[in-house]
Amino acid sequence: MPFLFCDTENACRYASRNDYSYWLSTETPMPMNMVSISGEMLKSYISRCSVCETTSNVIAIHSQRTLIPECPRGWESLWTGYSFIMQTGAGAEGSSQPLISPGSCLENFRQVPFIECHGRGTCNYYPDSYSYWLASLDPNNMFGKPIPQTVKKIISRCRVCRKPGHQG
């Protein structure tokens, strides 16, 4: 587990046993036998990230349509993706971020874009893991009963934009 828990007696321990963590995953398929993943094998299942510094604001814009929205005038596009709201796992575990956050616009759509890991050092995709995506809306039928469609046709699209800063 990548975190510690501390008690009132100033003792801190690595999380273990019934502790859970959730990681943005890669597109690497699970082994055919669906056995839990551990050790060095985990590297190919857990996504990597980059932290970038900028001199200006970065925001996500969501269309609530299948059309990719444009950046506001004077802003530049960094990437486009699908509007991700939140994920849940075992029990009441889960996480989300504000829709204006760049983390709410995932470049690739996968029904469950995260992997669940346990304190004993194993990770897997579990049937009680759910991801929530912003739906695309038809303005002419917003309040009607939804019609089943291909998943990507009903997920809102998004764009992450940056307002160029002044170099001084």
Sequence and secondary structure as in RCSB ss.txt:
>XXXX:A:sequence
MPFLFCDTENACRYASRNDYSYWLSTETPMPMNMVSISGEMLKSYISRCSVCETTSNVIAIHSQRTLIPECPRGW
ESLWTGYSFIMQTGAGAEGSSQPLISPGSCLENFRQVPFIECHGRGTCNYYPDSYSYWLASLDPNNMFGKPIPQT
VKKIISRCRVCRKPGHQG
>XXXX:A:secstr
   EEE TTS EEE  SS EEEEEB S    TT   EEGGGGGGTB        SS EEEEE SSSS     TT 
EEEEEEEEEEEEE STT EEE  TTSGGGEESS  SS EEEEETTSEEE  TT EEEE B   TTSTTS      
GGGGB EEEEEE      
